[in-house]
């Protein structure tokens, strides 16, 4: 008995002989899969037990039919399931990894062909690592800080243009945010949250030591001095601050600078050379920092304390206050805490500093499957569902529309963000030159450190360094 099955007639005939081995059927199936689009296949059954041959033939025809259905009208790739893609996502916020893992789990369940590998790198190391990793081509989704870091990323071609992407409709984008995500008229990423430099205080310690809590979310220098004096009398250092790390010094230094020079942004003026550290306007800022330092508010050991060390001191109840930001709320979930913005010496108009958080980007240099998967992941991050998980897990106020704010601590910051108090951009969002930004952070560190200091010498030395960068 001979059976012929004509499939196509574009290339020379392909013969598949099947005797009594089922392995032959498997080989035949693979042959069909690889050649069905452009081959003619004849099925030839000969000799042996006719009953078995008939069964083999029927089975082969079923296999042939399934392959035909799979391949009909399509390319060869369509016979397989959608290809698996693994995207690498790195962040400068290791404390957020656990929350994002919950978001990723939901995303992967709904997109079974996409795996997301997340890696949290400590902030102090992140921007050295990110440059190397992007250049090495193993990062698909990442975050970049507003200002000089984001500028470097865009100039390196690592932040895709997402102008017009539907995900942008899921977010509140105010003028401040738009300013830091737009380059040459193109949107290169999005911001998921806003940061505020604040002081967090331990309500239980205030109660235990009989010290009255702050009366308002904005605390005057005079009131803060009284609080500090009360704790000093009881032998407890009032406020921890990680002054051994220049960037952490900015949580107080930048707040003071903003308040003294409002409404101008003196950092931009220094970067362009329009103002100098040795000029009269910045000397007012420096004097306010020195006065703050000399008021006995800070832990006497602050100069040798890292940022993480300052957070640890606060968590252990060794200090009643810590200079931090609203991103630290996640570390204090088990504590009874409040927060306020300190007002600099001599300042009458309360001003707070809010900054767009990290900018989420997708790398256009990634392979197309990774790029497409990365963009899809970013779109999911901006959904109300993911935004609620982000806010509840990180204790950060998100820009995602429709998210509920129920936590009292988050609500206090949310109220501040929507209050009539004026706000300005921070240093990192204002200064594009990272070397100059680093020098300005160092100035904050040196001026705020408790103990003797030569303000004029500090300002002269650091201005000389800036002049060298500017070529003056």
Secondary structure, 3 states (H helix, E strand, C coil): CCCCCCCCCCCCEEEEEECCCHHHHHHHHHHHHHHHHHCEEEEEECCCCHHHHHHHHHHHHHHHHHHHHHHCCCCHHHHCCCCCEEEEEEECCHHHHHHHHHHHHHHHHHCCCEEEEEEECCHHHHHHHHHHHHHHCCCCEEEECCCHHHHHHHHCCCCCCCCCCHHHHHECCCHHHHHHHEECCEECCEECEEEEEEEEEEHHHHHHCCCCCCCCCEECHHHHHHHHHHHHHCCCCCEECCCCCHHHHHHHHHHHHHHHHCCCCHHHHHHHCCCCCCCHHHHHHHHHHHHHHHCCCECCCHHHCCHHHHHHHHHCCCCCEEEEEHHHHHHHCCCCEEEEEECCCCCCCCEEEEEECCEEEECCCCCHHHHHHHHHHHHHHCCHHHHHHHHHHHCCCECECCCCCCCHHHHHHHHHHCCCCEEECCHHHHCCCHHHHHHHHHHHHHHHCCCCCCHHHHHHHHHHHHHHHHCC
